[in-house]
Amino acid sequence: MGRPCYCYIVECADGTYYTGWTVDPERRLATHNKGRGARYTRMRLPVKLVYVEEQPDRKSAMKREIQIKKMDRERKSRLIVKSEKQKDQEVVNSENENPEEI
């Protein structure tokens, strides 16, 4: 099996979403914000990473990218919100497991 890849959504300065895939989300975000990313994002800088989903390999990431690109804006927004809620819950669970580290 290949190394993990990631499907991601960035929110552009004009409020639109751009979806892509990468092996390194933070590096890809920096590339977009330097104006060397996708043509779509170059004219809509800066962009903010709002969603990342790990996939087991490149093929899976590319398939998921296509699925997300077919979603309407409302559905993408729900996906982003759901992901943020899961991250918040993981933080709460982590704090409850290790209260002395807070």
C-alpha positions as a Markdown table, in Angstrom:
| # | Residue | x | y | z |
|---|---|---|---|---|
| 1 | Met | 0.0 | 0.0 | 0.0 |
| 2 | Gly | 1.2 | 3.5 | -0.8 |
| 3 | Arg | 1.8 | 6.3 | 1.7 |
| 4 | Pro | -1.2 | 8.2 | 2.9 |
| 5 | Cys | -2.6 | 11.1 | 0.9 |
| 6 | Tyr | -5.1 | 13.8 | 1.9 |
| 7 | Cys | -8.2 | 15.3 | 0.3 |
| 8 | Tyr | -8.6 | 18.9 | 1.4 |
| 9 | Ile | -10.8 | 22.0 | 1.0 |
| 10 | Val | -9.5 | 25.5 | 1.2 |
| 11 | Glu | -11.6 | 28.6 | 1.6 |
| 12 | Cys | -10.6 | 31.4 | -0.7 |
| 13 | Ala | -10.6 | 35.1 | 0.1 |
| 14 | Asp | -13.8 | 35.5 | -1.9 |
| 15 | Gly | -15.5 | 32.8 | 0.2 |
| 16 | Thr | -15.5 | 30.1 | -2.4 |
| 17 | Tyr | -14.2 | 26.6 | -1.8 |
| 18 | Tyr | -11.4 | 24.8 | -3.7 |
| 19 | Thr | -11.0 | 21.0 | -3.3 |
| 20 | Gly | -7.8 | 19.1 | -4.1 |
| 21 | Trp | -5.6 | 16.3 | -2.9 |
| 22 | Thr | -2.0 | 16.2 | -1.7 |
| 23 | Val | 0.6 | 14.2 | 0.3 |
| 24 | Asp | 1.3 | 17.2 | 2.6 |
| 25 | Pro | -1.6 | 19.5 | 3.4 |
| 26 | Glu | 0.4 | 22.2 | 5.1 |
| 27 | Arg | 3.0 | 22.4 | 2.3 |
| 28 | Arg | 0.2 | 22.5 | -0.3 |
| 29 | Leu | -1.5 | 25.3 | 1.6 |
| 30 | Ala | 1.8 | 27.3 | 1.5 |
| 31 | Thr | 2.1 | 26.6 | -2.2 |
| 32 | His | -1.4 | 27.9 | -2.8 |
| 33 | Asn | -0.8 | 31.1 | -0.8 |
| 34 | Lys | 2.5 | 31.8 | -2.7 |
| 35 | Gly | 0.4 | 31.9 | -5.9 |
| 36 | Arg | 1.9 | 28.7 | -7.2 |
| 37 | Gly | -1.1 | 26.5 | -6.5 |
| 38 | Ala | -4.1 | 25.8 | -8.7 |
| 39 | Arg | -5.1 | 28.5 | -11.2 |
| 40 | Tyr | -8.4 | 28.9 | -9.5 |
| 41 | Thr | -6.8 | 29.9 | -6.1 |
| 42 | Arg | -4.2 | 32.2 | -7.6 |
| 43 | Met | -6.8 | 35.0 | -8.1 |
| 44 | Arg | -8.5 | 34.4 | -4.8 |
| 45 | Leu | -5.7 | 34.7 | -2.2 |
| 46 | Pro | -5.2 | 34.2 | 0.6 |
| 47 | Val | -6.7 | 30.7 | 1.1 |
| 48 | Lys | -7.4 | 29.0 | 4.4 |
| 49 | Leu | -7.3 | 25.3 | 5.0 |
| 50 | Val | -10.8 | 24.3 | 6.4 |
| 51 | Tyr | -11.0 | 20.6 | 5.8 |
| 52 | Val | -8.5 | 17.7 | 5.6 |
| 53 | Glu | -9.4 | 14.0 | 5.2 |
| 54 | Glu | -6.8 | 11.3 | 5.2 |
| 55 | Gln | -7.0 | 8.6 | 2.5 |
| 56 | Pro | -4.9 | 5.4 | 2.4 |
| 57 | Asp | -3.4 | 6.1 | -1.0 |
| 58 | Arg | -3.3 | 8.5 | -4.1 |
| 59 | Lys | -6.1 | 6.7 | -5.9 |
| 60 | Ser | -8.5 | 6.9 | -3.0 |
| 61 | Ala | -7.6 | 10.6 | -2.4 |
| 62 | Met | -8.3 | 11.4 | -6.1 |
| 63 | Lys | -11.7 | 9.5 | -6.0 |
| 64 | Arg | -12.7 | 11.4 | -2.8 |
| 65 | Glu | -11.7 | 14.7 | -4.4 |
| 66 | Ile | -14.1 | 14.0 | -7.3 |
| 67 | Gln | -16.9 | 13.1 | -4.8 |
| 68 | Ile | -16.4 | 16.3 | -2.9 |
| 69 | Lys | -16.2 | 18.5 | -6.0 |
| 70 | Lys | -19.6 | 17.2 | -7.0 |
| 71 | Met | -21.1 | 18.4 | -3.7 |
| 72 | Asp | -23.0 | 21.6 | -3.6 |
| 73 | Arg | -21.7 | 24.4 | -1.4 |
| 74 | Glu | -24.2 | 23.6 | 1.4 |
| 75 | Arg | -23.1 | 20.0 | 1.6 |
| 76 | Lys | -19.4 | 21.0 | 1.6 |
| 77 | Ser | -20.1 | 23.4 | 4.4 |
| 78 | Arg | -21.8 | 20.6 | 6.5 |
| 79 | Leu | -18.8 | 18.4 | 5.9 |
| 80 | Ile | -16.4 | 21.2 | 7.2 |
| 81 | Val | -18.6 | 21.8 | 10.3 |
| 82 | Lys | -18.9 | 18.1 | 11.1 |
| 83 | Ser | -15.1 | 17.8 | 10.8 |
| 84 | Glu | -14.6 | 20.8 | 13.2 |
| 85 | Lys | -17.0 | 19.3 | 15.7 |
| 86 | Gln | -15.1 | 16.0 | 15.6 |
| 87 | Lys | -11.8 | 17.9 | 16.2 |
| 88 | Asp | -13.3 | 19.7 | 19.2 |
| 89 | Gln | -14.6 | 16.5 | 20.7 |
| 90 | Glu | -11.1 | 14.9 | 20.3 |
| 91 | Val | -9.6 | 17.8 | 22.2 |
| 92 | Val | -12.2 | 17.4 | 25.0 |
| 93 | Asn | -11.6 | 13.7 | 25.1 |
| 94 | Ser | -7.8 | 14.2 | 25.2 |
| 95 | Glu | -8.1 | 16.7 | 28.1 |
| 96 | Asn | -10.3 | 14.3 | 30.0 |
| 97 | Glu | -7.7 | 11.5 | 29.7 |
| 98 | Asn | -4.8 | 13.7 | 30.8 |
| 99 | Pro | -6.1 | 16.5 | 33.0 |
| 100 | Glu | -2.7 | 17.1 | 34.7 |
| 101 | Glu | -1.2 | 18.2 | 31.3 |
| 102 | Ile | -3.6 | 21.1 | 30.9 |
